[in-house]
């Protein structure tokens, strides 16, 4: 049923206008596209106000010197296709060019009226008026809202013009919103495509697992700096995969076919730092029977990764700074300078800025290292990656230990809900223990209790992971090279019947760190 009032009944035009606006505004926000709103608007203009054959003419996106009818009501497809106007051409083109509304009281008496879209013979025989108002967005005219109406209707043309201005303003705002949404959508699509490419390439090249936004952000930063020669400082909690990221920086750079040397600064005694990093000449100290290049020389042309650089003694920090600034070093006991070309990647879980402010780390070295800081996300910040990581560790442990253990869906869901203070390292250790000790091939959520430490419970604050008690989390922080004396090492070995792995675990050390201390203490 038509909403147009009977011909001879008095019309409350204000009520009709309010009804039109109310019905149009109901549709706003239901769709990201303005077209459904504008189509209904043109329809109600005709039904409620007698503003017929309404059309919205917009500048062509490819050719701004041409405007086309984008939406219309009461026009055939052929008539819409004919509605093409250059700025200044006809009434529509004039409004488009000038930004000023126009009223044609009699289209037959107006020489500028083109009859381009709708021919005269297809219009009513009585006097027909034409109204056109500009559509503005961001301060410029982007289109025209226009319509026909019978001139003899009992309604003032100025009232029609007023409501058309209001509707044109609404149209401009909807079109602006459409452009904003489209621009943001394109940006998000481009970003997603770039991040997907980064993830795909990085996963294939580096073995990095996951697709969480936090990981993708770190990967994106890595990719952007990989081709530069700037020092990279990897920040984050222990167990977040700093060594793997450091190797990724190397592999993504132009140095990928050159050496990659990794040095754990926490595992080197203070007395050996200079010799280990910068090398020594024959006779430089007792036992130096021949010259030996240090880690920096061995990394010449490639990348050196200094893990736990916060453990570096202040005296070595000064020498490291000089080497980084000048690109040369002098071996212990040597006289001549050796030129080196090394890209430095450093890592720490300490707050180096705080350490520098407290005088425990050189500020000038901190600024030299902090050229490109990349923060690696904790596992709590990338829970969506836990499932993929857990399955990866299960497969690896099954292959390494000739087992056939699998995680049920409820077990994976529980792992995703846990907090992992030791991050990826803790997850890997828990999965390996689970694979070794599981009583049945399929592990369910109820079976995880004896494998998952209480410290990993959800929403607990990260505990001190420096020392791991037997049966607790296998996660440990790096210890100073002086952390344990010969007596402690010997007692740990005796307590675990000579099993170095368990002895190292009880002291919060890696097997490599424990073996290193045994050699230096003369116990091996």
C-alpha positions in Angstrom: 0.0 0.0 0.0 1.3 3.4 -0.9 2.1 5.9 1.9 1.1 8.9 -0.3 -1.9 10.7 1.1 -5.2 10.9 -0.8 -5.1 13.7 -3.5 -7.7 15.9 -1.8 -6.9 15.2 1.9 -4.9 17.9 3.7 -1.3 16.8 4.1 0.8 17.3 7.2 4.1 17.8 5.3 6.1 18.2 8.5 4.9 14.8 9.8 5.8 13.3 6.4 9.3 14.7 6.6 9.8 13.4 10.2 8.5 10.0 9.1 11.0 9.9 6.2 13.9 10.9 8.5 12.9 8.5 11.2 12.7 5.6 8.7 16.0 6.5 7.1 17.8 6.8 10.4 16.5 3.4 11.5 18.6 1.9 8.7 21.8 3.8 9.5 24.3 1.5 11.1 22.7 -1.7 10.0 25.2 -2.1 7.2 28.7 -0.9 6.5 27.5 0.0 3.0 25.4 3.2 2.6 23.6 1.9 -0.4 20.6 0.2 1.4 20.0 3.5 3.4 20.2 5.7 0.3 18.0 3.5 -1.8 15.3 3.6 0.8 15.8 7.3 1.2 15.1 7.8 -2.5 12.1 5.5 -2.3 10.6 7.4 0.7 11.3 10.8 -1.0 8.9 9.7 -3.8 6.3 7.9 -1.6 6.0 10.5 1.2 6.9 13.8 -0.4 6.3 13.3 -4.1 10.0 14.0 -5.0 10.1 11.5 -7.9 12.9 9.9 -9.9 15.4 10.8 -7.3 19.0 10.1 -8.1 22.4 10.4 -6.5 25.1 11.4 -8.9 28.7 10.9 -7.8 32.1 11.7 -9.3 33.6 8.8 -11.1 36.4 7.3 -9.0 38.6 6.6 -12.1 37.8 9.9 -13.9 37.0 12.9 -11.6 36.0 15.0 -14.6 33.0 12.8 -15.1 30.0 12.1 -12.8 27.6 9.2 -13.0 24.2 8.2 -11.5 25.2 5.7 -8.8 21.8 5.2 -7.1 18.2 6.1 -8.3 14.6 5.4 -7.7 12.0 5.4 -10.5 14.6 5.3 -13.3 15.2 2.3 -15.6 18.6 0.8 -16.0 18.9 2.4 -19.4 18.1 5.8 -17.9 20.6 5.4 -15.1 23.3 4.5 -17.7 22.5 7.7 -19.7 23.0 9.8 -16.6 26.6 10.9 -17.2 27.7 14.5 -16.7 30.8 16.6 -16.9 31.3 19.5 -14.4 29.3 22.5 -15.6 27.3 20.4 -18.1 23.5 20.9 -17.7 21.9 21.5 -14.3 23.5 18.6 -12.6 26.9 19.5 -13.9 26.5 23.1 -12.9 25.6 22.1 -9.3 28.6 19.7 -9.3 31.0 22.4 -10.4 29.6 25.3 -8.4 28.5 23.6 -5.2 25.3 25.6 -5.3 21.8 24.3 -5.2 19.5 24.9 -8.2 15.7 25.0 -8.7 14.2 24.7 -12.1 10.5 25.5 -11.9 9.7 24.4 -15.4 12.2 22.1 -17.2 10.6 22.9 -20.6 11.5 26.6 -20.1 15.1 26.0 -19.0 17.6 25.9 -21.8 20.3 24.3 -19.7 18.1 21.3 -18.9 19.4 18.4 -21.0 16.7 15.7 -20.7 19.7 13.3 -20.8 18.6 10.7 -18.4 14.8 10.9 -18.7 13.4 12.0 -22.1 10.6 14.6 -22.0 8.0 12.2 -23.5 8.6 9.8 -20.5 7.6 12.5 -18.0 4.1 13.6 -17.0 2.6 16.1 -19.5 2.0 18.9 -16.8 4.6 21.3 -15.7 7.6 19.5 -14.1 10.1 21.1 -11.7 13.7 19.9 -11.1 15.6 20.3 -7.9 19.4 19.6 -7.4 21.5 20.1 -4.3 25.2 19.4 -3.8 26.5 16.5 -1.8 29.6 17.6 0.2 32.1 15.5 2.1 35.3 16.8 3.8 34.6 20.3 2.5 34.3 19.4 -1.2 31.5 18.7 -3.6 31.5 14.9 -4.4 28.0 14.6 -6.0 24.5 15.8 -6.5 21.1 14.8 -5.0 18.4 15.6 -7.6 14.7 14.8 -8.3 11.6 15.8 -10.3 8.3 17.0 -8.9 5.0 18.1 -10.3 5.1 21.9 -10.1 1.4 22.3 -9.2 1.6 20.3 -6.0 0.4 22.1 -2.8 3.8 22.3 -1.3 6.4 25.0 -1.5 9.5 24.3 -3.6 11.6 25.9 -0.8 10.4 23.3 1.6 11.4 20.6 -0.8 14.8 22.2 -1.2 15.2 22.4 2.6 14.6 18.6 3.1 16.8 17.8 0.2 19.7 19.8 1.8 19.2 17.8 4.9 19.2 14.5 3.0 22.2 15.6 1.0 24.1 16.3 4.2 23.2 12.8 5.5 24.3 11.3 2.2 27.7 13.1 2.4 28.3 11.7 5.9 27.4 8.2 4.9 29.7 8.4 1.9 32.5 9.7 4.1 32.0 6.8 6.5 32.0 4.4 3.6 35.4 5.8 2.4 36.8 5.6 6.0 35.7 2.0 6.4 37.0 1.1 3.0 40.4 2.7 3.7 40.7 1.0 7.1 39.6 -2.3 5.5 42.3 -2.0 2.8 44.9 -1.1 5.4 44.0 -4.2 7.5 43.9 -6.4 4.5 47.3 -5.1 3.4 48.7 -5.6 6.9 47.3 -9.1 7.2 48.7 -10.1 3.9 52.1 -8.6 4.9 52.0 -10.4 8.2 50.9 -13.6 6.7 53.8 -13.4 4.2 56.2 -12.6 7.0 54.9 -15.5 9.0 55.0 -18.0 6.1 58.5 -17.0 5.1 59.8 -16.8 8.6 58.3 -20.1 9.6 59.8 -21.8 6.5 63.2 -20.2 7.1 63.6 -19.9 10.8 61.3 -22.5 12.3 59.4 -19.9 14.2 56.0 -21.3 15.2 52.8 -19.3 15.8 50.5 -16.7 14.2 49.6 -14.5 17.2 49.6 -10.7 16.7 52.3 -10.3 19.3 54.6 -12.7 17.5 53.8 -11.3 14.1 54.7 -7.8 15.4 58.1 -9.0 16.6 58.6 -10.9 13.3 57.7 -7.8 11.3 60.2 -5.7 13.2 62.8 -8.4 12.7 62.2 -8.4 8.9 62.4 -4.7 8.7 65.8 -4.4 10.3 67.4 -7.7 9.1 69.0 -6.0 6.1 70.6 -3.2 8.1 73.8 -3.3 10.0 72.4 -1.8 13.1 72.8 -3.6 16.5 69.7 -5.4 17.6 68.8 -5.8 21.3 66.3 -8.6 22.0 64.3 -8.0 25.2 61.9 -10.1 27.1 61.5 -12.8 29.7 63.7 -15.8 29.9 62.6 -18.7 27.7 60.9 -16.5 25.0 63.3 -17.8 22.2 65.9 -15.1 22.0 68.5 -17.3 20.4 66.1 -18.4 17.7 65.2 -14.8 17.0 68.9 -13.9 16.9 69.5 -16.6 14.4 66.5 -15.4 12.4 68.0 -11.9 12.2 71.2 -13.5 10.8 69.5 -15.7 8.3 67.3 -12.9 7.0 70.3 -10.6 6.5 72.9 -10.5 3.8 75.3 -12.3 6.1 73.4 -15.5 6.2 76.2 -17.5 4.4 78.7 -16.2 7.0 79.3 -17.5 10.5 76.8 -17.1 13.3 78.5 -17.2 16.7 76.5 -17.4 19.9 78.0 -16.6 23.3 76.3 -17.0 26.6 77.9 -14.3 28.8 76.5 -15.8 32.0 78.5 -19.1 31.5 81.9 -17.4 31.1 84.0 -16.8 34.3 85.2 -13.2 34.7 88.8 -14.1 34.3 88.2 -15.6 30.9 85.9 -13.0 29.3 88.6 -11.1 27.5 90.3 -14.3 26.1 87.0 -15.8 25.1 85.6 -12.7 23.3 88.7 -11.2 21.8 91.2 -14.1 21.7 94.8 -14.3 23.0 98.3 -14.5 21.8 100.7 -17.3 22.6 102.1 -16.8 26.1 99.5 -14.3 27.1 98.9 -16.3 30.3 99.9 -19.6 31.8 98.7 -22.4 29.6 98.4 -20.3 26.5 100.6 -22.5 24.4 99.3 -21.1 21.1 97.4 -18.1 19.7 93.7 -18.4 19.6 91.2 -16.1 17.8 88.3 -15.0 20.0 84.6 -15.2 19.3 84.5 -11.8 17.6 87.2 -12.9 15.1 85.5 -16.1 14.4 82.3 -14.2 13.6 84.1 -11.9 11.1 81.7 -11.2 8.2 78.8 -12.7 10.0 76.8 -12.2 13.2 77.7 -12.6 16.9 75.0 -13.2 19.4 75.8 -12.1 23.0 73.1 -13.7 25.2 72.6 -12.4 28.7 74.8 -9.4 28.0 73.8 -7.9 31.3 76.2 -10.4 32.9 79.2 -8.8 31.1 81.7 -7.3 33.6 82.2 -3.5 33.5 85.8 -3.8 32.4 84.7 -5.9 29.4 81.9 -3.6 28.6 84.4 -0.8 27.9 86.4 -3.0 25.6 83.3 -4.2 23.8 82.2 -0.6 23.3 85.5 0.2 21.7 85.3 -2.8 19.4 81.8 -1.9 18.3 82.7 1.7 17.7 86.0 1.2 15.9 85.5 -2.2 14.3 88.9 -3.4 15.7 90.1 -5.4 18.6 93.4 -6.3 20.2 93.9 -9.9 21.4 94.9 -10.5 25.0 98.7 -10.2 25.2 98.8 -8.8 21.6 99.9 -5.4 20.2 98.4 -5.1 16.8 94.8 -4.3 16.0 92.7 -6.8 14.2 90.0 -5.3 12.0 86.6 -7.1 12.2 83.3 -6.8 10.4 80.6 -8.2 12.8 76.9 -7.5 13.2 75.9 -7.7 16.9 72.7 -9.1 18.3 72.4 -9.0 22.1 69.8 -10.3 24.4 68.9 -9.8 28.0 65.9 -10.3 30.4 67.2 -7.5 32.6 66.1 -3.9 32.5 69.4 -2.5 31.1 68.1 1.1 31.4 67.6 0.6 35.1 71.0 -1.2 35.4 72.7 1.7 33.6 71.0 4.3 35.9 72.3 2.3 38.9 75.8 2.2 37.5 75.9 -1.6 37.0 75.9 -1.2 33.2 77.7 1.4 31.1 75.2 3.9 29.7 77.3 4.5 26.5 77.3 0.8 25.8 73.5 0.6 26.5 72.8 3.3 24.0 75.1 1.6 21.5 73.2 -1.7 21.9 69.7 -0.2 22.1 69.7 1.0 18.4 67.0 -1.5 17.4 65.2 -3.0 20.5 62.8 -5.8 19.7 60.7 -7.1 22.6 59.8 -10.8 22.4 56.4 -11.6 23.7 55.9 -13.9 26.6 53.8 -17.0 26.1 51.1 -15.4 28.2 50.8 -12.8 25.5 50.4 -15.3 22.7 48.2 -18.0 24.1 46.8 -18.8 20.6 50.3 -20.2 19.8 50.4 -22.6 22.7 48.5 -25.4 20.8 50.8 -25.3 17.8 53.9 -25.1 20.0 52.7 -28.0 22.2 52.1 -30.2 19.1 55.5 -29.3 17.8 57.2 -30.3 21.0 55.2 -33.5 21.2 56.3 -34.6 17.7 59.9 -33.7 18.5 59.9 -35.6 21.8 58.2 -38.6 20.2 60.9 -38.8 17.5 63.8 -38.2 20.0 62.7 -40.8 22.5 61.0 -43.3 20.2 57.6 -42.8 21.9 54.1 -42.5 20.6 52.3 -40.1 22.9 49.6 -37.7 21.8 47.6 -34.9 23.5 43.8 -35.0 23.5 41.8 -31.9 22.7 40.9 -31.2 26.3 44.6 -31.5 27.3 45.5 -28.9 24.6 42.7 -26.6 25.9 44.0 -26.8 29.4 47.6 -26.0 28.3 46.2 -22.9 26.6 44.6 -21.7 29.8 47.8 -22.1 31.9 50.2 -19.3 32.6 53.8 -20.1 31.6 56.2 -18.1 33.7 59.1 -20.0 32.0 57.5 -19.3 28.6 58.4 -21.6 25.6 61.3 -23.2 27.4 59.0 -24.3 30.2 56.3 -25.6 27.8 59.0 -27.6 25.9 60.3 -29.1 29.1 56.9 -30.0 30.4 56.0 -31.7 27.1 59.2 -33.7 27.0 58.6 -34.9 30.6 55.1 -35.7 29.7 56.1 -37.8 26.6 58.8 -39.7 28.7 56.6 -40.4 31.7 53.1 -40.8 30.3 51.4 -44.1 31.1 49.2 -44.2 28.0 49.4 -43.1 24.5 46.7 -40.4 24.7 47.0 -37.8 27.5 43.9 -36.0 28.7 43.4 -32.9 30.7 43.0 -34.9 34.0 46.4 -36.5 33.4 48.3 -33.2 33.2 48.3 -32.6 37.0 51.5 -34.6 37.7 53.4 -33.0 34.7 52.4 -29.4 35.0 53.9 -27.5 38.0 51.7 -25.5 40.3 53.6 -22.4 39.4 52.1 -22.6 35.9 48.5 -22.2 37.2 46.4 -19.6 35.5 46.5 -16.0 36.7 49.4 -16.4 39.2 52.1 -13.9 39.2 55.4 -15.1 37.6 57.4 -16.7 40.3 61.2 -16.6 40.9 62.5 -19.0 38.3 66.1 -18.8 39.4 66.2 -22.3 41.0 64.0 -25.2 40.2 63.3 -27.7 43.0 63.0 -31.4 42.0 59.6 -32.0 40.6 58.9 -28.3 40.1 59.2 -26.4 36.9 62.3 -27.2 34.8 62.6 -23.5 33.9 65.7 -21.8 35.2 67.3 -18.4 34.8 70.9 -18.1 33.8 73.3 -18.1 36.7 76.5 -16.3 37.1 79.7 -18.3 36.4 80.6 -18.0 40.1 77.2 -19.2 41.3 78.4 -22.6 42.6 81.7 -23.7 44.1 83.4 -27.1 43.7 81.8 -28.4 46.9 78.3 -27.6 45.8 79.0 -29.3 42.4 80.4 -32.4 44.0 77.5 -32.7 46.4 74.9 -32.4 43.7 76.7 -35.1 41.7 76.8 -37.4 44.7 73.1 -36.7 45.5 72.1 -37.8 42.0 74.5 -40.7 41.8 76.6 -39.1 39.1 73.7 -38.1 36.8 74.9 -34.7 35.5 71.5 -33.8 34.0 69.7 -34.2 37.3 72.5 -32.5 39.2 72.4 -29.5 36.9 68.6 -29.3 37.2 68.8 -29.3 41.0 71.2 -26.3 40.8 69.1 -24.4 38.3 71.8 -24.9 35.6 71.8 -26.2 32.1 73.8 -29.3 31.4 76.3 -27.2 29.4 76.7 -24.7 32.3 77.2 -27.6 34.8 79.8 -29.3 32.7 81.7 -26.1 32.2 81.8 -25.5 36.0 83.0 -29.1 36.5 85.9 -28.6 34.1 86.9 -25.3 35.7 86.7 -26.8 39.2 88.9 -29.8 38.2 86.2 -32.3 38.9 86.2 -33.6 35.3 
